[in-house]
Amino acid sequence: MHVFGLTGGIASGKSTVGQRFRARGLPVVDADLVAREVVAPGSTGLAALVTAFGSQVLQADGALDRAALALVIFSDPQMKRQLEAITHPLIAAASQRRIMALTGEGHLVACYEAALLVETGQAPFFKPLVVVASSEHVQIARIIARDGLGTAAARLRVHAQKPLAEKLALATYVIWNDDDREVLMATSDNTLNAVTDSLNLPRFPCNFPGFA
């Protein structure tokens, strides 16, 4: 089975593109979902986070308080590196198990969707690489609207990831998402077609209105 990569900066629309790929029948392993599972209540991952950062990162019900954890890691680069050292190996191992399961089911192609595909050095292993990109001012506006943060806090989250230029330099295909949803859907469909064509595989069907 061939596995290609899907990544993008925060608030770029990567998850929306992944959902579109799924809607067309492409298996997608979402590292963000896997990341939530490896720190679920009762997991060794969550226990490691509490040991590293204290009970302040827990909600009253024992689940991870992601907002509290974000306050810790985005204000201290060393804390961010400590978080990554704990979670990245767990996410990679769990993602690989999912990919192996898809292989066993007989799929010919799948997508690995991960926000930090470039940051973790995994991009060369998932080709072609699709990068979803937005202008920084668009990202900041979306974060403010989505998360209720101020401009400074939103900008801090954007700059916590690698510069967009570094991701674009590794991209096989770029999906720009500064326009409306309709444009994003059309570009996503065209990109998925280009990926399957490049691999000499059948295109995934698309029954959405207006698709050509």
N, C-alpha and C positions, 0 to 999 in steps of 0.2 A: 504494500500500500504506500502511495506517495502522500506525504504530509507537507502542505505549504503553510506559510506563516501569515498572520494578520496582526498588525500592531498599529499604534497611533498614540499621540499625546493625550493627556487628560482633556476631557470634554471635546474631543475631536469628532466623535461619532463612531468610533471603532465598534462599540457594542451594537449599534444600530445596523452597521454593515454585517456584523456577524449574525444578527437575527435574520437579515435578508438572505444570507447564504443558507441558513438553516431552513428558511421557508421554502427554498427551492430544492431541498432534499439533501444538501451537503452535510455530512457529519462534521460538527464543530466541537472541539474540546476547548472549553473556555477556562483559562487559567484563573480568571477572577472568581468564578464559581468554585473551582478547586481550592483556591486560597481560603474561601470561607469554610469549606469542609474540613480542612486540615487544622483549623483553630476552633472547631465546634466545641460546645460544652462537653467535658469529659475527655477531650483529646490530649495527646501528649504535646501537641503544638501549643494549645492554650496554656497548659501547665508551664511550658517553657517561657511563654510570654509573661506570665505572672511572676515567675522567678526573676526574669530580667527587669521588668518594669514596675512590679508591685501590683497590689490589688486595685489600684486606682484605674486600671484599664479594664476592670470588670463592671458589668451592670449588676443591679441588685439580684437579678435572677441567675447570675453566674455566667452569663454569656459575655463575649468580648464587647467592650464599649469602644467602637471604632472611632467615634469622635474624640474620646479622651486619648486614645492611642495616637491619633493624628496630631493632637496638640503637642504630644511629647516628641514625636519623631521629626515633625516639620520644623521644630525650633532648635534641633540639635542634630547635626549631620552624623555624629558618632552614634547616637541612639538609632538613627535610621539604618546605619550599617549593621548595627546589632540586630535589629528586627529582620533585615534581609538575610543575615547569617542563619537565623533560626528558621524562617519560613521558606526561603527559596529552595533548599534541598527537599523539603517536604512537598512543596508544590510540584517540583520537577518529577519526583518519584511517582506521585499520584497521577500526574498527567501522563506519564509514560505507561502506567498501567491501563489508563483509558485508551490510549492509542493502540496498545497491544490487543485490547479487547475488540476494538474496531477492525483490526487486522484479522483477528480470528473469525469475525462475522463476514469476512469476504469483501469488504469495501475496497474500492480501487484508489480512492483519494479521500482525504480529510483535511480539515483546516485546524491549525493550532492558533488560537486567539490569545494573545498575551500583551498587556500594556508595556511590560518591561523586557520584551524579547531582545531588543538591542542592548539595553542596560546590563542584562545578565549574560551577554555574550553568546546567546543561543541562535541568533539570526542566521548564521551561516548553515545551520542544520535544517532550516525550514525554508526551502526555496521552491518556487519563487516567493518573494516577500512582498506582501501588499501593505502599504503604509497609508493610513487615513490621516489627513493633515488639515489643519485649520490655522488661520492667522492668529497670532497671539491675542490680539484685542478681542477676537471672537471667542477664543477659549475663556478668557477672563470674564467676559460678559455672561457666558453660559454657566460658569462656576458660581458666579454671584447669584444668578437667577435660580440655579438648581440647589445650592447649598446654603444660601443666605449669608455668605461671607462678605467681608469688605474687600475692596480692591487690592490692598496690600496682601492679605491672606490668600486671595485667589492667585495673585501673581507668584507668591511663594510656592504654591503647589505646582504651577506650570514650570517654574525654574528648578524644581526638585528632580525633574526628569532630564534626560539628555536633550541637548538642543535639537530642534526639528531638523536642522541641516544635516546632522549626523545620521538621522534615520533616513532622510531622503537619499543620502549618498549610497545607502545599502538597498534601497527599494528597487524591486523589479517593476512594480506598478504603484502609482500614486492615485489615491482618491481624494480630491480636494473637496472639503465640506464647509465652504463659507456661504453657500446658497441655501435654498429651501430643501425640504425633505424629498420632493419629487425629483430634483436634480440628483440628490444623493442616491436614491433608489435606482435611477437609470444608470448612473456611473457604476454602482455596485454590480448590477446585472451584467454590464458590458465587461467589467473586470473579471468576474467569475467565468464568463464565456472565454475570455482571453487566456485565463489560467488553464482551463480544461483543454482548449485548443493547443496550447503550448506543450501539454503533456500527451497529446494525441488520444484523449479520452472523450467519450460522448459528453455533450453539454447536458447540464441539468435542466429539466423542464421548467417553464415559467408560464403560469396561467394568470398572471396579474394583468389587469386592464392596461392597455397602451404599450405592452411589451412587444418588441419587434425582434 
